[in-house]
Amino acid sequence: MTRYTVDGVAMARYLVDRLPPAADEVFRRAEEGIDVIEAPTVAVSETIWTAVNKAEIASIEIDTTPNAVLRGLVNDGPVQIASADEQDLAVYGSLIDHHTLHDALLIANHRVRGTEAIITKDEEFGAESTVWR
């Protein structure tokens, strides 16, 4: 079983079935219980905000509610919430001079939990192992 960390953009694109093949494969494997996808609370929150407040995700029109997004990702979906703890915050503190608040929290969550890679298209994660194409 391989564990991955996922960012908000990837989760939003998952909701509208618009992931590139490599990322889609990780989500498929997680749906089947083969692998695990973890998301820090901040990334899930970002996805909820995006899905509710944007008219489109990946050129797909959306109209949803916060609870529907949470159900689609966590309750009925393949994402497990990986809440930040003191160790995440300590690593986060070492990253804030180089990354945005959200990116630093995501990278800290990935590093502390030792996940295989971050599912993201964000090039700011270049020093981390990522899955997207």
C-alpha positions as CSV (number, residue, x, y, z in Angstrom):
1,M,0.0,0.0,0.0
2,T,1.4,3.3,-1.1
3,R,0.4,6.6,0.6
4,Y,0.2,9.9,-1.2
5,T,-0.5,13.5,-0.2
6,V,-2.9,15.5,-2.4
7,D,-3.4,19.2,-3.0
8,G,-6.6,21.2,-3.4
9,V,-6.3,21.6,-7.2
10,A,-6.0,17.8,-7.7
11,M,-9.0,17.1,-5.5
12,A,-11.1,19.7,-7.3
13,R,-10.2,18.2,-10.7
14,Y,-11.0,14.7,-9.2
15,L,-14.5,16.0,-8.4
16,V,-15.1,16.8,-12.1
17,D,-13.2,13.8,-13.5
18,R,-10.5,15.9,-15.1
19,L,-7.2,14.5,-13.8
20,P,-4.3,13.6,-16.1
21,P,-3.6,9.8,-16.4
22,A,-0.9,9.4,-13.7
23,A,-2.9,11.3,-11.1
24,D,-6.1,9.6,-12.1
25,E,-4.5,6.2,-11.7
26,V,-3.5,7.1,-8.1
27,F,-7.1,8.1,-7.3
28,R,-8.4,4.9,-9.0
29,R,-6.1,2.8,-6.8
30,A,-7.2,4.6,-3.7
31,E,-10.9,4.1,-4.6
32,E,-10.2,0.4,-4.8
33,G,-8.4,0.4,-1.4
34,I,-5.0,-0.4,-2.9
35,D,-3.4,2.9,-2.1
36,V,-4.1,5.7,0.3
37,I,-4.6,9.4,-0.5
38,E,-4.2,11.8,2.4
39,A,-5.0,15.5,2.5
40,P,-4.2,18.1,5.2
41,T,-7.3,19.9,6.5
42,V,-6.1,23.1,4.7
43,A,-6.2,21.4,1.3
44,V,-9.7,19.9,1.8
45,S,-10.9,23.4,2.9
46,E,-9.3,24.9,-0.2
47,T,-11.1,22.4,-2.4
48,I,-14.4,23.1,-0.7
49,W,-14.0,26.8,-1.2
50,T,-13.0,26.4,-4.8
51,A,-15.9,24.1,-5.7
52,V,-18.5,26.3,-4.0
53,N,-17.2,29.7,-5.1
54,K,-16.0,29.1,-8.6
55,A,-18.3,28.7,-11.6
56,E,-16.0,26.2,-13.2
57,I,-13.3,23.6,-12.5
58,A,-11.1,22.6,-15.5
59,S,-13.7,24.2,-17.8
60,I,-16.5,22.1,-16.3
61,E,-19.4,24.1,-14.8
62,I,-20.1,23.2,-11.2
63,D,-22.9,24.0,-8.7
64,T,-22.4,22.2,-5.4
65,T,-22.5,22.6,-1.6
66,P,-19.7,22.3,1.0
67,N,-21.3,19.1,2.3
68,A,-21.5,17.6,-1.2
69,V,-17.8,18.3,-1.8
70,L,-16.8,16.8,1.6
71,R,-18.9,13.7,0.8
72,G,-17.4,13.3,-2.6
73,L,-13.9,13.5,-1.4
74,V,-13.9,12.1,2.1
75,N,-17.1,10.4,3.2
76,D,-17.8,8.6,0.0
77,G,-14.5,9.3,-1.7
78,P,-10.9,8.1,-1.5
79,V,-9.4,10.9,0.5
80,Q,-8.4,10.6,4.2
81,I,-7.9,13.8,6.2
82,A,-4.5,14.1,7.7
83,S,-4.8,16.8,10.3
84,A,-1.8,18.9,11.2
85,D,-0.1,18.3,14.5
86,E,2.9,19.9,16.3
87,Q,5.4,18.2,14.2
88,D,3.7,19.4,11.0
89,L,3.8,22.9,12.4
90,A,7.5,22.7,13.2
91,V,8.3,21.6,9.7
92,Y,5.9,24.2,8.3
93,G,7.9,26.9,10.2
94,S,11.0,25.9,8.3
95,L,9.2,26.3,5.0
96,I,7.4,29.6,5.3
97,D,10.2,31.7,3.8
98,H,10.1,29.7,0.6
99,H,6.4,28.7,0.1
100,T,2.9,30.1,0.5
101,L,1.0,29.2,3.6
102,H,-1.0,26.5,1.9
103,D,2.0,25.0,0.0
104,A,4.2,25.0,3.2
105,L,1.4,23.2,5.2
106,L,1.0,20.6,2.4
107,I,4.7,19.9,2.1
108,A,5.1,19.7,5.9
109,N,2.2,17.2,6.0
110,H,3.8,15.1,3.2
111,R,7.2,15.1,4.9
112,V,6.0,14.3,8.4
113,R,3.9,11.4,7.2
114,G,6.5,10.2,4.8
115,T,4.1,9.8,1.9
116,E,5.4,8.7,-1.5
117,A,4.6,11.9,-3.4
118,I,2.3,14.9,-3.6
119,I,-0.5,14.7,-6.2
120,T,-0.2,18.2,-7.7
121,K,0.4,20.1,-10.9
122,D,2.0,22.9,-8.9
123,E,5.6,23.4,-10.1
124,E,6.4,25.1,-6.7
125,F,6.7,21.6,-5.3
126,G,9.7,20.8,-7.5
127,A,11.9,19.7,-4.7
128,E,9.3,17.1,-3.6
129,S,8.3,14.0,-5.4
130,T,5.1,14.6,-7.3
131,V,2.5,12.8,-9.5
132,W,0.5,14.6,-12.2
133,R,1.1,13.9,-15.9
